[in-house]
Each structure stands twice: as C-alpha cells, then as structure tokens.
Amino acid sequence: MTRILHILTQPAEPIIEQLIHNQKASPGNEVVVVSLEQEAPDYQQLLHEVFQSDSIQCW
C-alpha cells in the first residue's frame, strides 16, 4: 500500500481537491491530508506523518 501525504498550506484549489479524491478512490493508496492553516500546527505530528509516507506533496 502506498501512503500519500498532502500538506495544505492554503485552501485547496478545485484541481487539488480532485487529485486527492482520485488518489483516495484508487485501490492500494492510503491518503492523508494535513492542513497547516490553523494557528498552531502540531509539527511533531506532521514530522511523524512525513516519515510514515511514501509520497509527499505540499500545496
């Protein structure tokens, strides 16, 4: 299983939302989305997610 991490630094554009949706629908993918739009993101948890993922995209 491929673990894909999407890190959102701003609201996702429709094309990005569609990409995430398509990846979630694809068998064999585990897709995790982390939003950094909040006031105090949990960077320790983010680092954990990074090291657990096979692929990382920042938007």
N, CA, C and O atoms as a Tripos MOL2 file, in Angstrom:
@<TRIPOS>MOLECULE
protein
  236   235    59     0     0
PROTEIN
NO_CHARGES

@<TRIPOS>ATOM
      1 N           0.8510   -1.1690    0.0000 N.3       1 MET1
      2 CA          0.0000    0.0000    0.0000 C.3       1 MET1
      3 C           0.9010    1.2390    0.0000 C.2       1 MET1
      4 O           1.8710    1.3130    0.7540 O.2       1 MET1
      5 N           0.5740    2.1890   -0.8380 N.am      2 THR2
      6 CA          1.3050    3.4460   -0.9290 C.3       2 THR2
      7 C           0.6390    4.4850   -0.0430 C.2       2 THR2
      8 O          -0.5660    4.7180   -0.1410 O.2       2 THR2
      9 N           1.4280    5.1050    0.8190 N.am      3 ARG3
     10 CA          0.8990    6.1480    1.7180 C.3       3 ARG3
     11 C           1.2780    7.5010    1.1470 C.2       3 ARG3
     12 O           2.4590    7.8170    1.0030 O.2       3 ARG3
     13 N           0.2690    8.2960    0.8240 N.am      4 ILE4
     14 CA          0.4530    9.6020    0.1950 C.3       4 ILE4
     15 C           0.0450   10.6790    1.1860 C.2       4 ILE4
     16 O          -1.0530   10.6400    1.7420 O.2       4 ILE4
     17 N           0.9360   11.6420    1.4050 N.am      5 LEU5
     18 CA          0.6690   12.7440    2.3250 C.3       5 LEU5
     19 C           0.5320   14.0330    1.5240 C.2       5 LEU5
     20 O           1.4120   14.3800    0.7360 O.2       5 LEU5
     21 N          -0.5690   14.7360    1.7280 N.am      6 HIS6
     22 CA         -0.7860   16.0640    1.1560 C.3       6 HIS6
     23 C          -0.7320   17.0730    2.2910 C.2       6 HIS6
     24 O          -1.4870   16.9610    3.2570 O.2       6 HIS6
     25 N           0.1460   18.0490    2.1830 N.am      7 ILE7
     26 CA          0.2570   19.1060    3.1820 C.3       7 ILE7
     27 C          -0.3170   20.3710    2.5530 C.2       7 ILE7
     28 O           0.2180   20.8900    1.5730 O.2       7 ILE7
     29 N          -1.4080   20.8580    3.1280 N.am      8 LEU8
     30 CA         -2.0780   22.0480    2.5930 C.3       8 LEU8
     31 C          -1.6540   23.2670    3.4090 C.2       8 LEU8
     32 O          -1.8750   23.3230    4.6190 O.2       8 LEU8
     33 N          -1.0430   24.2390    2.7340 N.am      9 THR9
     34 CA         -0.6290   25.4760    3.4020 C.3       9 THR9
     35 C          -1.6170   26.6060    3.1560 C.2       9 THR9
     36 O          -1.5070   27.6870    3.7350 O.2       9 THR9
     37 N          -2.5830   26.3360    2.2860 N.am     10 GLN10
     38 CA         -3.6360   27.2950    1.9650 C.3      10 GLN10
     39 C          -4.8410   26.4850    1.5060 C.2      10 GLN10
     40 O          -4.7120   25.2860    1.2600 O.2      10 GLN10
     41 N          -6.0040   27.1060    1.3850 N.am     11 PRO11
     42 CA         -7.1730   26.3440    0.9050 C.3      11 PRO11
     43 C          -6.8780   25.6770   -0.4480 C.2      11 PRO11
     44 O          -6.2920   26.2840   -1.3450 O.2      11 PRO11
     45 N          -7.2930   24.4390   -0.5620 N.am     12 ALA12
     46 CA         -7.0240   23.6700   -1.7760 C.3      12 ALA12
     47 C          -7.8620   24.1870   -2.9440 C.2      12 ALA12
     48 O          -9.0500   24.4730   -2.7980 O.2      12 ALA12
     49 N          -7.2250   24.2990   -4.0910 N.am     13 GLU13
     50 CA         -7.9180   24.6610   -5.3190 C.3      13 GLU13
     51 C          -8.6960   23.4380   -5.8040 C.2      13 GLU13
     52 O          -8.3760   22.3100   -5.4270 O.2      13 GLU13
     53 N          -9.7100   23.6550   -6.6310 N.am     14 PRO14
     54 CA        -10.5250   22.5210   -7.1050 C.3      14 PRO14
     55 C          -9.7110   21.4100   -7.7720 C.2      14 PRO14
     56 O         -10.0410   20.2350   -7.6150 O.2      14 PRO14
     57 N          -8.6720   21.7530   -8.5000 N.am     15 ILE15
     58 CA         -7.8670   20.7220   -9.1660 C.3      15 ILE15
     59 C          -7.1300   19.8520   -8.1410 C.2      15 ILE15
     60 O          -6.9580   18.6500   -8.3440 O.2      15 ILE15
     61 N          -6.7020   20.4680   -7.0520 N.am     16 ILE16
     62 CA         -6.0270   19.7200   -5.9820 C.3      16 ILE16
     63 C          -7.0290   18.8220   -5.2600 C.2      16 ILE16
     64 O          -6.7280   17.6680   -4.9570 O.2      16 ILE16
     65 N          -8.2070   19.3480   -4.9880 N.am     17 GLU17
     66 CA         -9.2530   18.5350   -4.3570 C.3      17 GLU17
     67 C          -9.5970   17.3260   -5.2090 C.2      17 GLU17
     68 O          -9.8130   16.2360   -4.6800 O.2      17 GLU17
     69 N          -9.6510   17.5090   -6.5380 N.am     18 GLN18
     70 CA         -9.9500   16.4020   -7.4480 C.3      18 GLN18
     71 C          -8.8190   15.3800   -7.4340 C.2      18 GLN18
     72 O          -9.0790   14.1770   -7.4390 O.2      18 GLN18
     73 N          -7.5790   15.8330   -7.4170 N.am     19 LEU19
     74 CA         -6.4250   14.9350   -7.3610 C.3      19 LEU19
     75 C          -6.4760   14.0820   -6.0890 C.2      19 LEU19
     76 O          -6.2840   12.8680   -6.1410 O.2      19 LEU19
     77 N          -6.7340   14.7230   -4.9560 N.am     20 ILE20
     78 CA         -6.8220   13.9910   -3.6890 C.3      20 ILE20
     79 C          -7.9680   12.9800   -3.7440 C.2      20 ILE20
     80 O          -7.8070   11.8360   -3.3200 O.2      20 ILE20
     81 N          -9.1030   13.3940   -4.2570 N.am     21 HIS21
     82 CA        -10.2580   12.4970   -4.3950 C.3      21 HIS21
     83 C          -9.9030   11.2830   -5.2640 C.2      21 HIS21
     84 O         -10.2340   10.1510   -4.9090 O.2      21 HIS21
     85 N          -9.2400   11.5120   -6.3880 N.am     22 ASN22
     86 CA         -8.8620   10.4220   -7.2920 C.3      22 ASN22
     87 C          -7.8780    9.4590   -6.6220 C.2      22 ASN22
     88 O          -7.9750    8.2440   -6.7890 O.2      22 ASN22
     89 N          -6.9280   10.0190   -5.8590 N.am     23 GLN23
     90 CA         -5.9610    9.1640   -5.1760 C.3      23 GLN23
     91 C          -6.6390    8.3250   -4.0910 C.2      23 GLN23
     92 O          -6.2940    7.1590   -3.8970 O.2      23 GLN23
     93 N          -7.6020    8.9180   -3.3870 N.am     24 LYS24
     94 CA         -8.3320    8.1690   -2.3580 C.3      24 LYS24
     95 C          -9.1510    7.0390   -2.9810 C.2      24 LYS24
     96 O          -9.3070    5.9770   -2.3800 O.2      24 LYS24
     97 N          -9.6690    7.2690   -4.1800 N.am     25 ALA25
     98 CA        -10.5040    6.2730   -4.8550 C.3      25 ALA25
     99 C          -9.6780    5.1490   -5.4760 C.2      25 ALA25
    100 O         -10.2110    4.0860   -5.7940 O.2      25 ALA25
    101 N          -8.3940    5.3800   -5.6470 N.am     26 SER26
    102 CA         -7.5350    4.3800   -6.2740 C.3      26 SER26
    103 C          -7.1740    3.2800   -5.2780 C.2      26 SER26
    104 O          -6.6980    3.5760   -4.1820 O.2      26 SER26
    105 N          -7.3920    2.0210   -5.6410 N.am     27 PRO27
    106 CA         -7.0480    0.9320   -4.7230 C.3      27 PRO27
    107 C          -5.5420    0.9040   -4.4500 C.2      27 PRO27
    108 O          -4.7330    1.1580   -5.3410 O.2      27 PRO27
    109 N          -5.1930    0.5990   -3.2340 N.am     28 GLY28
    110 CA         -3.7810    0.4970   -2.8910 C.3      28 GLY28
    111 C          -3.1750    1.7780   -2.3550 C.2      28 GLY28
    112 O          -1.9960    1.8050   -2.0020 O.2      28 GLY28
    113 N          -3.9700    2.8480   -2.2880 N.am     29 ASN29
    114 CA         -3.4790    4.1170   -1.7600 C.3      29 ASN29
    115 C          -4.0820    4.3960   -0.3900 C.2      29 ASN29
    116 O          -5.2720    4.1780   -0.1600 O.2      29 ASN29
    117 N          -3.2570    4.8720    0.4910 N.am     30 GLU30
    118 CA         -3.7190    5.4400    1.7550 C.3      30 GLU30
    119 C          -3.3570    6.9160    1.6770 C.2      30 GLU30
    120 O          -2.1780    7.2620    1.5880 O.2      30 GLU30
    121 N          -4.3510    7.7830    1.7080 N.am     31 VAL31
    122 CA         -4.1410    9.2160    1.5170 C.3      31 VAL31
    123 C          -4.4090    9.9500    2.8270 C.2      31 VAL31
    124 O          -5.4670    9.7980    3.4380 O.2      31 VAL31
    125 N          -3.4270   10.7490    3.2440 N.am     32 VAL32
    126 CA         -3.5330   11.5520    4.4590 C.3      32 VAL32
    127 C          -3.4100   13.0120    4.0520 C.2      32 VAL32
    128 O          -2.5060   13.3790    3.3020 O.2      32 VAL32
    129 N          -4.3230   13.8450    4.5500 N.am     33 VAL33
    130 CA         -4.3100   15.2800    4.2550 C.3      33 VAL33
    131 C          -4.1180   16.0270    5.5670 C.2      33 VAL33
    132 O          -4.8850   15.8470    6.5120 O.2      33 VAL33
    133 N          -3.0810   16.8710    5.6160 N.am     34 VAL34
    134 CA         -2.7940   17.6820    6.7980 C.3      34 VAL34
    135 C          -2.8800   19.1460    6.3960 C.2      34 VAL34
    136 O          -2.2410   19.5740    5.4350 O.2      34 VAL34
    137 N          -3.6700   19.9030    7.1320 N.am     35 SER35
    138 CA         -3.8210   21.3330    6.8620 C.3      35 SER35
    139 C          -2.9870   22.1220    7.8580 C.2      35 SER35
    140 O          -3.0790   21.9070    9.0660 O.2      35 SER35
    141 N          -2.1690   23.0380    7.3420 N.am     36 LEU36
    142 CA         -1.3480   23.9120    8.1890 C.3      36 LEU36
    143 C          -1.9540   25.3040    8.2980 C.2      36 LEU36
    144 O          -1.2640   26.2600    8.6520 O.2      36 LEU36
    145 N          -3.2320   25.4160    7.9980 N.am     37 GLU37
    146 CA         -3.9030   26.7100    8.0280 C.3      37 GLU37
    147 C          -4.2760   27.1480    9.4380 C.2      37 GLU37
    148 O          -4.6110   28.3130    9.6540 O.2      37 GLU37
    149 N          -4.2240   26.2410   10.3880 N.am     38 GLN38
    150 CA         -4.5950   26.5940   11.7570 C.3      38 GLN38
    151 C          -3.5070   27.4510   12.4030 C.2      38 GLN38
    152 O          -2.4000   27.5640   11.8770 O.2      38 GLN38
    153 N          -3.8290   28.0430   13.5290 N.am     39 GLU39
    154 CA         -2.9030   28.9560   14.1950 C.3      39 GLU39
    155 C          -1.6320   28.2680   14.6760 C.2      39 GLU39
    156 O          -0.5360   28.7920   14.4760 O.2      39 GLU39
    157 N          -1.7570   27.1210   15.2980 N.am     40 ALA40
    158 CA         -0.5920   26.4380   15.8510 C.3      40 ALA40
    159 C          -0.5730   24.9770   15.4000 C.2      40 ALA40
    160 O          -1.0530   24.1030   16.1230 O.2      40 ALA40
    161 N          -0.0290   24.7050   14.2240 N.am     41 PRO41
    162 CA          0.0050   23.3220   13.7500 C.3      41 PRO41
    163 C           0.8750   22.4550   14.6600 C.2      41 PRO41
    164 O           1.8160   22.9410   15.2860 O.2      41 PRO41
    165 N           0.5490   21.1850   14.7200 N.am     42 ASP42
    166 CA          1.3080   20.2220   15.5120 C.3      42 ASP42
    167 C           2.4610   19.7010   14.6390 C.2      42 ASP42
    168 O           2.3010   18.7330   13.8950 O.2      42 ASP42
    169 N           3.6040   20.3490   14.7420 N.am     43 TYR43
    170 CA          4.7360   19.9930   13.8880 C.3      43 TYR43
    171 C           5.3130   18.6230   14.2300 C.2      43 TYR43
    172 O           5.8550   17.9510   13.3530 O.2      43 TYR43
    173 N           5.2080   18.2030   15.4640 N.am     44 GLN44
    174 CA          5.6880   16.8750   15.8350 C.3      44 GLN44
    175 C           4.8520   15.8030   15.1310 C.2      44 GLN44
    176 O           5.3960   14.8210   14.6260 O.2      44 GLN44
    177 N           3.5350   15.9950   15.0980 N.am     45 GLN45
    178 CA          2.6590   15.0580   14.3890 C.3      45 GLN45
    179 C           2.9290   15.1080   12.8870 C.2      45 GLN45
    180 O           2.9250   14.0720   12.2210 O.2      45 GLN45
    181 N           3.1620   16.3020   12.3530 N.am     46 LEU46
    182 CA          3.4680   16.4380   10.9280 C.3      46 LEU46
    183 C           4.7500   15.6860   10.5760 C.2      46 LEU46
    184 O           4.8040   14.9870    9.5640 O.2      46 LEU46
    185 N           5.7650   15.8260   11.3970 N.am     47 LEU47
    186 CA          7.0210   15.1200   11.1570 C.3      47 LEU47
    187 C           6.8000   13.6110   11.1710 C.2      47 LEU47
    188 O           7.3630   12.8890   10.3470 O.2      47 LEU47
    189 N           5.9890   13.1400   12.0960 N.am     48 HIS48
    190 CA          5.6450   11.7160   12.1420 C.3      48 HIS48
    191 C           4.9880   11.2810   10.8350 C.2      48 HIS48
    192 O           5.3420   10.2450   10.2720 O.2      48 HIS48
    193 N           4.0290   12.0770   10.3530 N.am     49 GLU49
    194 CA          3.3360   11.7620    9.0960 C.3      49 GLU49
    195 C           4.3100   11.7350    7.9190 C.2      49 GLU49
    196 O           4.2010   10.8790    7.0410 O.2      49 GLU49
    197 N           5.2570   12.6640    7.8990 N.am     50 VAL50
    198 CA          6.2410   12.7260    6.8160 C.3      50 VAL50
    199 C           7.0490   11.4300    6.7580 C.2      50 VAL50
    200 O           7.2230   10.8530    5.6850 O.2      50 VAL50
    201 N           7.5380   10.9770    7.9070 N.am     51 PHE51
    202 CA          8.3720    9.7780    7.9160 C.3      51 PHE51
    203 C           7.5790    8.4980    7.6820 C.2      51 PHE51
    204 O           8.1690    7.4660    7.3610 O.2      51 PHE51
    205 N           6.2670    8.5390    7.8330 N.am     52 GLN52
    206 CA          5.4260    7.3720    7.5800 C.3      52 GLN52
    207 C           4.9680    7.2870    6.1200 C.2      52 GLN52
    208 O           4.4100    6.2700    5.7090 O.2      52 GLN52
    209 N           5.1970    8.3390    5.3400 N.am     53 SER53
    210 CA          4.6470    8.4210    3.9820 C.3      53 SER53
    211 C           5.6530    8.0150    2.9210 C.2      53 SER53
    212 O           6.8630    8.1700    3.0870 O.2      53 SER53
    213 N           5.1120    7.4860    1.8140 N.am     54 ASP54
    214 CA          5.9250    7.1390    0.6610 C.3      54 ASP54
    215 C           6.0430    8.3030   -0.3190 C.2      54 ASP54
    216 O           7.0200    8.4080   -1.0620 O.2      54 ASP54
    217 N           5.0430    9.1670   -0.3100 N.am     55 SER55
    218 CA          4.9900   10.2900   -1.2390 C.3      55 SER55
    219 C           4.4170   11.5000   -0.4960 C.2      55 SER55
    220 O           3.4590   11.3740    0.2670 O.2      55 SER55
    221 N           5.0180   12.6830   -0.7290 N.am     56 ILE56
    222 CA          4.5960   13.8890   -0.0300 C.3      56 ILE56
    223 C           4.4200   15.0160   -1.0590 C.2      56 ILE56
    224 O           5.2960   15.2620   -1.8880 O.2      56 ILE56
    225 N           3.2740   15.6870   -0.9850 N.am     57 GLN57
    226 CA          3.0160   16.8550   -1.8210 C.3      57 GLN57
    227 C           2.6300   18.0160   -0.9140 C.2      57 GLN57
    228 O           1.8260   17.8660    0.0060 O.2      57 GLN57
    229 N           3.2150   19.1670   -1.1880 N.am     58 CYS58
    230 CA          2.8770   20.3900   -0.4470 C.3      58 CYS58
    231 C           2.1660   21.3390   -1.4000 C.2      58 CYS58
    232 O           2.6070   21.5630   -2.5280 O.2      58 CYS58
    233 N           1.0740   21.8810   -0.9300 N.am     59 TRP59
    234 CA          0.2880   22.8040   -1.7380 C.3      59 TRP59
    235 C           0.1070   24.0980   -1.0120 C.2      59 TRP59
    236 O          -0.5320   25.0120   -1.5320 O.2      59 TRP59
@<TRIPOS>BOND
     1     1     2 1
     2     2     3 1
     3     3     4 2
     4     3     5 am
     5     5     6 1
     6     6     7 1
     7     7     8 2
     8     7     9 am
     9     9    10 1
    10    10    11 1
    11    11    12 2
    12    11    13 am
    13    13    14 1
    14    14    15 1
    15    15    16 2
    16    15    17 am
    17    17    18 1
    18    18    19 1
    19    19    20 2
    20    19    21 am
    21    21    22 1
    22    22    23 1
    23    23    24 2
    24    23    25 am
    25    25    26 1
    26    26    27 1
    27    27    28 2
    28    27    29 am
    29    29    30 1
    30    30    31 1
    31    31    32 2
    32    31    33 am
    33    33    34 1
    34    34    35 1
    35    35    36 2
    36    35    37 am
    37    37    38 1
    38    38    39 1
    39    39    40 2
    40    39    41 am
    41    41    42 1
    42    42    43 1
    43    43    44 2
    44    43    45 am
    45    45    46 1
    46    46    47 1
    47    47    48 2
    48    47    49 am
    49    49    50 1
    50    50    51 1
    51    51    52 2
    52    51    53 am
    53    53    54 1
    54    54    55 1
    55    55    56 2
    56    55    57 am
    57    57    58 1
    58    58    59 1
    59    59    60 2
    60    59    61 am
    61    61    62 1
    62    62    63 1
    63    63    64 2
    64    63    65 am
    65    65    66 1
    66    66    67 1
    67    67    68 2
    68    67    69 am
    69    69    70 1
    70    70    71 1
    71    71    72 2
    72    71    73 am
    73    73    74 1
    74    74    75 1
    75    75    76 2
    76    75    77 am
    77    77    78 1
    78    78    79 1
    79    79    80 2
    80    79    81 am
    81    81    82 1
    82    82    83 1
    83    83    84 2
    84    83    85 am
    85    85    86 1
    86    86    87 1
    87    87    88 2
    88    87    89 am
    89    89    90 1
    90    90    91 1
    91    91    92 2
    92    91    93 am
    93    93    94 1
    94    94    95 1
    95    95    96 2
    96    95    97 am
    97    97    98 1
    98    98    99 1
    99    99   100 2
   100    99   101 am
   101   101   102 1
   102   102   103 1
   103   103   104 2
   104   103   105 am
   105   105   106 1
   106   106   107 1
   107   107   108 2
   108   107   109 am
   109   109   110 1
   110   110   111 1
   111   111   112 2
   112   111   113 am
   113   113   114 1
   114   114   115 1
   115   115   116 2
   116   115   117 am
   117   117   118 1
   118   118   119 1
   119   119   120 2
   120   119   121 am
   121   121   122 1
   122   122   123 1
   123   123   124 2
   124   123   125 am
   125   125   126 1
   126   126   127 1
   127   127   128 2
   128   127   129 am
   129   129   130 1
   130   130   131 1
   131   131   132 2
   132   131   133 am
   133   133   134 1
   134   134   135 1
   135   135   136 2
   136   135   137 am
   137   137   138 1
   138   138   139 1
   139   139   140 2
   140   139   141 am
   141   141   142 1
   142   142   143 1
   143   143   144 2
   144   143   145 am
   145   145   146 1
   146   146   147 1
   147   147   148 2
   148   147   149 am
   149   149   150 1
   150   150   151 1
   151   151   152 2
   152   151   153 am
   153   153   154 1
   154   154   155 1
   155   155   156 2
   156   155   157 am
   157   157   158 1
   158   158   159 1
   159   159   160 2
   160   159   161 am
   161   161   162 1
   162   162   163 1
   163   163   164 2
   164   163   165 am
   165   165   166 1
   166   166   167 1
   167   167   168 2
   168   167   169 am
   169   169   170 1
   170   170   171 1
   171   171   172 2
   172   171   173 am
   173   173   174 1
   174   174   175 1
   175   175   176 2
   176   175   177 am
   177   177   178 1
   178   178   179 1
   179   179   180 2
   180   179   181 am
   181   181   182 1
   182   182   183 1
   183   183   184 2
   184   183   185 am
   185   185   186 1
   186   186   187 1
   187   187   188 2
   188   187   189 am
   189   189   190 1
   190   190   191 1
   191   191   192 2
   192   191   193 am
   193   193   194 1
   194   194   195 1
   195   195   196 2
   196   195   197 am
   197   197   198 1
   198   198   199 1
   199   199   200 2
   200   199   201 am
   201   201   202 1
   202   202   203 1
   203   203   204 2
   204   203   205 am
   205   205   206 1
   206   206   207 1
   207   207   208 2
   208   207   209 am
   209   209   210 1
   210   210   211 1
   211   211   212 2
   212   211   213 am
   213   213   214 1
   214   214   215 1
   215   215   216 2
   216   215   217 am
   217   217   218 1
   218   218   219 1
   219   219   220 2
   220   219   221 am
   221   221   222 1
   222   222   223 1
   223   223   224 2
   224   223   225 am
   225   225   226 1
   226   226   227 1
   227   227   228 2
   228   227   229 am
   229   229   230 1
   230   230   231 1
   231   231   232 2
   232   231   233 am
   233   233   234 1
   234   234   235 1
   235   235   236 2
@<TRIPOS>SUBSTRUCTURE
     1 MET1         2 RESIDUE 1 A MET
     2 THR2         6 RESIDUE 1 A THR
     3 ARG3        10 RESIDUE 1 A ARG
     4 ILE4        14 RESIDUE 1 A ILE
     5 LEU5        18 RESIDUE 1 A LEU
     6 HIS6        22 RESIDUE 1 A HIS
     7 ILE7        26 RESIDUE 1 A ILE
     8 LEU8        30 RESIDUE 1 A LEU
     9 THR9        34 RESIDUE 1 A THR
    10 GLN10       38 RESIDUE 1 A GLN
    11 PRO11       42 RESIDUE 1 A PRO
    12 ALA12       46 RESIDUE 1 A ALA
    13 GLU13       50 RESIDUE 1 A GLU
    14 PRO14       54 RESIDUE 1 A PRO
    15 ILE15       58 RESIDUE 1 A ILE
    16 ILE16       62 RESIDUE 1 A ILE
    17 GLU17       66 RESIDUE 1 A GLU
    18 GLN18       70 RESIDUE 1 A GLN
    19 LEU19       74 RESIDUE 1 A LEU
    20 ILE20       78 RESIDUE 1 A ILE
    21 HIS21       82 RESIDUE 1 A HIS
    22 ASN22       86 RESIDUE 1 A ASN
    23 GLN23       90 RESIDUE 1 A GLN
    24 LYS24       94 RESIDUE 1 A LYS
    25 ALA25       98 RESIDUE 1 A ALA
    26 SER26      102 RESIDUE 1 A SER
    27 PRO27      106 RESIDUE 1 A PRO
    28 GLY28      110 RESIDUE 1 A GLY
    29 ASN29      114 RESIDUE 1 A ASN
    30 GLU30      118 RESIDUE 1 A GLU
    31 VAL31      122 RESIDUE 1 A VAL
    32 VAL32      126 RESIDUE 1 A VAL
    33 VAL33      130 RESIDUE 1 A VAL
    34 VAL34      134 RESIDUE 1 A VAL
    35 SER35      138 RESIDUE 1 A SER
    36 LEU36      142 RESIDUE 1 A LEU
    37 GLU37      146 RESIDUE 1 A GLU
    38 GLN38      150 RESIDUE 1 A GLN
    39 GLU39      154 RESIDUE 1 A GLU
    40 ALA40      158 RESIDUE 1 A ALA
    41 PRO41      162 RESIDUE 1 A PRO
    42 ASP42      166 RESIDUE 1 A ASP
    43 TYR43      170 RESIDUE 1 A TYR
    44 GLN44      174 RESIDUE 1 A GLN
    45 GLN45      178 RESIDUE 1 A GLN
    46 LEU46      182 RESIDUE 1 A LEU
    47 LEU47      186 RESIDUE 1 A LEU
    48 HIS48      190 RESIDUE 1 A HIS
    49 GLU49      194 RESIDUE 1 A GLU
    50 VAL50      198 RESIDUE 1 A VAL
    51 PHE51      202 RESIDUE 1 A PHE
    52 GLN52      206 RESIDUE 1 A GLN
    53 SER53      210 RESIDUE 1 A SER
    54 ASP54      214 RESIDUE 1 A ASP
    55 SER55      218 RESIDUE 1 A SER
    56 ILE56      222 RESIDUE 1 A ILE
    57 GLN57      226 RESIDUE 1 A GLN
    58 CYS58      230 RESIDUE 1 A CYS
    59 TRP59      234 RESIDUE 1 A TRP
